[in-house]
Amino acid sequence: MVSVVVLTRNRRELLRRCLLTLTAQGLRAAEYEVVVVDDGSEDGTRDTVQELAGRHANLRYAPQPHLGIPAARNRGLAQARGSMVAFVADDYELAPDYVRTIRCLLADETGNQVVRFKVVRAGVGFSDRVGHSYYRLSTLRRLLPRGGGTRAGFLKRFRAVVRWREEATTDHHLEAAGGAAYRREVFAAVGTFDESLLRGEDSDFAARLRQHNIPVLYFPFHHIRRHYEPFFREGLAKSYRAGLYRYQFRRKHSAGGEAELGRLFVMSAALVQSARTGGVLDLIFSYPWLLLLEAFNKLGFLAGVVGELIRPRARAGRQACPTTAPSSAAGGTSPGGPGFSTSDRDVLLCRRSTEEEVS
């Protein structure tokens, strides 16, 4: 069985659209399930899910207090019954063969353990065009080989980017996102998602996968349609938070990342590739807004650095929180899942209250 975990909070209309695509997979209910993890919604999400669950026996609702995306992922993992587990956001629209594709690519005989797909934009409005242009540049940068620290290495990498052609590959630095699906034994080997990060848990999990020599297959021939949030109301704030969480990720994986000069070279090459594959006019239209998004991302990263320097009591507060032993991914005592104890909840709430206290 394939379990598809849908992560949501306060976006009931987007969620409905997502669920309608997942309940139209053309398979028997016994072949897959959809688990909706509601991270403390207050907009009537429960009613939306329960209405659809009344018509689809393989759709289940798993609410939790507002604990963040990593905790929601772990909650869904604990609730999932399948041998293959996929995670999708509520702003995705899935193709009618999404579950079949997962089943095919993660079959025993393939040897694949993790697969992710290509995300394309669902809309044609301003926010969709700008948001997706920024996402495409970020994706292209991670699909390209990382060269050495010399100028010659950077130039070689630049040329490789310009000549690059999209193909199915495990030779990349993408995170395990984009509707990613996993064989369940992956979590037994690597563990669950790190809830102390609050965001950026997919990048962290991808780094841990590579530490365990578990490749992520990027399969660009299956597309996932995504709706982007309003640019000025949510897009800039999200970019700022992404920068802040990127700093937290860098602190945890201090050996990771790339030099800023290398980032500059490959981003320049990615711009060229983006113009070739997505259209020059679209890139010209989006470019000023992409710079604004990147500026907010850098501000978030800088805020993380400054916060680390001037608020040492945040570290002391986190160390004062109780700890618990890691839980089993295969239906054990996972945060927010079956057997979620009072002490587990205290750990998560202590972490959250510490973050809010110093923010």
C-alpha positions in Angstrom: 0.0 0.0 0.0 1.0 3.6 -0.7 0.3 6.2 2.1 0.0 9.8 0.9 0.4 12.2 3.8 -1.0 15.7 3.2 0.3 18.5 5.4 -2.1 21.4 5.9 -2.8 24.4 8.1 -5.5 27.1 7.5 -5.8 26.6 3.7 -9.0 24.7 3.4 -9.8 25.7 -0.2 -6.3 24.7 -1.5 -6.6 21.5 0.5 -9.9 20.6 -1.1 -8.4 21.0 -4.5 -5.4 18.8 -3.5 -7.6 16.1 -2.0 -9.9 16.0 -5.1 -6.9 15.1 -7.2 -5.8 12.5 -4.7 -9.2 10.8 -4.5 -9.2 10.6 -8.4 -6.3 8.2 -8.8 -8.4 5.5 -10.4 -7.3 2.8 -7.9 -9.2 0.7 -5.3 -9.3 2.1 -1.8 -7.4 -0.8 -0.5 -4.4 0.1 -2.8 -3.6 3.5 -1.2 -4.6 5.8 1.6 -4.6 9.6 2.1 -3.8 10.8 5.6 -4.5 14.6 6.2 -2.4 16.0 9.1 -3.9 19.2 10.2 -1.4 21.3 12.1 -3.9 23.3 14.3 -6.1 24.8 11.6 -8.7 27.3 12.7 -10.6 27.9 9.4 -12.9 24.9 9.2 -10.4 22.5 7.7 -11.8 19.6 9.8 -15.3 20.0 8.2 -13.7 20.0 4.7 -11.8 16.8 5.3 -14.6 15.0 7.1 -17.0 15.9 4.2 -14.7 14.2 1.7 -13.9 11.3 4.1 -17.6 10.5 4.1 -17.3 9.7 0.4 -13.9 8.1 0.4 -13.1 5.3 2.8 -9.3 5.6 2.3 -9.2 9.2 3.4 -8.4 9.8 7.1 -8.1 13.0 9.3 -5.2 13.3 11.8 -5.3 16.6 13.7 -2.7 17.9 16.1 -1.9 21.1 18.0 0.1 23.7 16.0 3.6 22.2 16.4 5.0 22.9 13.0 5.7 21.1 9.7 8.4 18.6 11.0 6.0 17.4 13.8 3.2 17.1 11.2 5.4 14.9 9.0 6.2 12.7 12.0 2.5 12.5 12.9 1.6 11.5 9.4 4.4 8.9 9.3 3.2 7.3 12.6 -0.4 7.2 11.2 0.6 5.8 7.8 0.0 2.1 7.2 1.7 1.7 3.8 5.1 0.3 3.0 5.6 3.4 0.8 5.0 6.9 2.3 4.7 10.1 0.3 4.4 13.7 1.6 2.6 16.4 -0.2 1.7 20.0 0.6 -1.9 21.3 0.5 -1.0 23.6 -2.4 -0.2 20.7 -4.7 -2.4 19.2 -7.4 -1.4 15.6 -8.2 -1.6 13.9 -11.5 -4.1 10.9 -11.9 -1.1 8.5 -12.0 0.7 9.9 -9.0 0.3 6.9 -6.8 0.9 4.5 -9.7 4.2 6.3 -10.5 5.3 6.0 -6.9 4.5 2.3 -6.8 6.4 1.7 -10.1 9.5 3.7 -9.1 9.8 2.3 -5.6 9.1 -1.3 -6.5 11.5 -3.9 -5.0 13.2 -4.7 -8.3 14.2 -1.0 -9.0 16.4 -0.7 -5.9 15.1 2.9 -5.4 14.3 4.0 -1.9 13.4 7.6 -2.3 12.0 9.5 -5.3 11.0 13.1 -5.9 9.3 14.8 -8.8 9.3 18.0 -10.9 7.2 20.8 -9.6 5.5 23.1 -12.1 3.3 26.1 -11.6 -0.5 25.6 -11.5 -1.4 29.3 -12.1 -0.5 32.1 -14.5 -0.8 35.1 -12.2 1.9 37.4 -10.9 2.6 35.4 -7.7 2.7 32.1 -9.5 5.1 33.4 -12.2 7.5 35.1 -9.7 7.3 32.4 -7.1 7.9 29.6 -9.5 10.8 31.5 -11.3 12.5 31.7 -7.9 11.8 28.0 -7.2 13.1 27.0 -10.6 16.4 28.8 -10.1 16.9 27.2 -6.7 16.1 23.8 -8.1 18.5 24.2 -11.1 21.3 25.3 -8.7 20.9 22.0 -6.7 20.7 19.8 -9.8 24.1 20.9 -11.0 27.5 19.3 -10.0 29.4 21.1 -7.3 32.9 22.1 -8.5 36.0 22.9 -6.6 36.9 26.2 -5.0 39.2 27.4 -7.8 38.2 29.8 -10.5 38.7 27.1 -13.1 36.4 24.8 -11.2 33.7 27.5 -11.1 34.0 28.2 -14.8 33.8 24.4 -15.5 30.7 24.2 -13.4 29.2 27.3 -15.2 29.7 25.7 -18.6 28.2 22.4 -17.3 25.1 24.2 -16.2 24.6 26.0 -19.5 24.9 22.7 -21.4 22.7 20.8 -18.9 19.7 18.8 -20.0 17.1 17.5 -17.6 17.0 13.7 -17.0 16.2 11.2 -14.3 19.2 11.2 -11.9 20.5 10.7 -8.4 23.5 13.0 -9.0 22.2 16.2 -7.5 21.9 18.2 -4.2 18.1 18.5 -4.1 16.2 18.1 -0.9 13.7 15.2 -0.6 10.7 17.4 -1.4 8.5 17.9 -4.5 5.9 15.2 -3.5 8.8 12.9 -2.4 8.0 9.3 -1.6 10.0 6.9 0.6 10.1 3.2 1.3 9.3 2.8 5.0 12.6 1.1 5.9 14.4 4.4 5.1 13.0 5.9 8.3 14.2 2.9 10.3 17.7 3.6 9.0 17.8 7.4 9.1 15.2 8.3 11.8 12.3 10.8 11.6 12.2 14.5 10.9 14.0 16.9 13.2 11.4 18.9 15.0 13.9 21.3 16.5 14.4 22.9 13.1 10.7 24.0 12.8 11.3 24.4 9.0 13.8 23.2 6.5 13.4 19.6 7.8 13.4 18.2 4.3 16.9 19.7 3.6 18.1 18.2 6.9 16.6 14.8 6.1 18.2 14.8 2.6 21.6 15.5 4.3 21.0 12.6 6.6 20.0 10.4 3.7 23.3 11.1 2.0 25.2 10.4 5.2 23.6 6.9 5.0 24.4 6.6 1.3 20.7 6.6 0.4 20.3 8.4 -3.0 17.2 10.4 -3.9 16.0 9.7 -7.4 14.9 12.9 -9.2 12.3 11.9 -11.8 11.4 15.1 -13.8 9.0 13.3 -16.2 6.2 13.3 -13.7 4.9 16.7 -12.8 3.3 18.1 -9.7 1.3 21.3 -10.1 1.8 23.9 -7.3 -0.1 27.0 -6.4 2.0 29.8 -5.0 1.1 32.1 -2.1 0.3 35.9 -2.7 3.7 37.5 -3.3 3.5 40.6 -1.0 1.3 39.1 1.7 3.0 35.8 2.2 5.8 35.3 -0.4 8.3 37.7 1.1 7.7 36.6 4.7 8.2 33.0 3.6 11.4 33.9 1.9 12.6 35.6 5.1 11.7 32.5 7.2 13.5 30.3 4.7 16.7 32.3 5.2 16.3 32.1 9.0 15.8 28.3 8.9 18.7 28.0 6.4 21.0 29.4 9.1 19.7 26.8 11.6 20.4 24.1 9.0 23.9 25.4 8.4 24.6 25.3 12.2 23.6 21.7 12.3 25.4 20.7 9.1 28.5 23.0 9.4 30.4 21.1 6.8 27.6 21.5 4.2 26.8 24.4 1.9 28.9 26.0 -0.7 31.1 29.1 -0.9 29.3 32.3 -1.8 31.6 32.8 -4.9 30.6 29.3 -6.1 26.9 30.1 -5.4 27.3 33.3 -7.5 28.7 31.5 -10.5 26.1 28.7 -10.5 23.2 31.1 -9.9 24.4 33.1 -13.0 24.5 29.9 -15.0 21.1 28.9 -13.7 19.7 32.2 -14.9 21.0 31.4 -18.4 19.5 27.9 -18.2 16.2 29.3 -16.9 15.9 31.7 -19.8 16.5 28.8 -22.2 13.9 26.5 -20.7 11.3 28.9 -19.3 11.5 31.9 -21.7 13.5 35.1 -21.7 10.5 37.4 -21.4 9.3 35.5 -18.3 12.8 35.8 -16.7 13.0 39.5 -17.5 9.6 40.1 -16.0 10.5 38.1 -12.8 14.1 39.3 -12.3 13.5 42.4 -10.1 11.2 40.4 -7.9 13.6 37.5 -7.7 16.2 39.9 -6.3 13.7 41.1 -3.7 12.9 37.5 -2.7 16.7 36.7 -2.4 17.2 39.9 -0.4 14.5 38.8 2.1 16.1 35.4 2.3 19.5 36.9 3.1 17.9 39.1 5.7 16.4 36.0 7.4 19.8 34.3 7.3 21.4 37.4 8.8 18.7 37.5 11.5 19.7 34.0 12.5 23.4 35.0 12.8 22.6 38.1 14.9 20.1 36.2 17.0 22.7 33.6 17.8 25.1 36.3 18.9 22.9 38.4 21.1 20.5 35.9 22.6 22.6 33.1 24.2 19.7 32.5 26.7 17.8 30.9 23.8 20.4 28.1 23.7 20.1 27.8 27.5 16.4 27.6 27.3 16.5 24.9 24.6 19.0 22.9 26.7 16.6 23.2 29.7 13.8 21.4 27.8 13.3 17.7 28.6 14.4 15.1 26.1 13.0 11.8 25.1 14.5 8.8 23.3 14.0 8.7 19.5 10.8 6.9 18.5 10.3 4.2 15.9 9.1 5.3 12.5 7.2 2.1 12.0 4.2 3.0 14.1 6.0 3.5 17.4 5.8 6.4 19.8 6.3 9.2 17.4 5.6 12.9 18.2 1.9 13.4 17.7 1.3 9.8 16.7 -0.2 6.8 18.5 1.1 6.7 22.0 1.9 10.4 22.0 2.6 10.8 25.7 2.3 13.9 28.0 6.1 14.0 28.3 6.5 14.0 24.5 4.1 16.9 24.2 6.0 18.8 26.9 9.2 18.5 25.0 7.6 20.0 21.8 5.8 22.7 23.6 8.9 23.6 25.6 10.9 24.0 22.4 8.1 26.1 20.8 7.7 28.4 23.8 11.4 28.9 24.0 11.5 30.0 20.3 8.5 32.4 20.8 10.0 33.8 24.0 13.2 35.0 22.3 11.7 36.0 19.0 
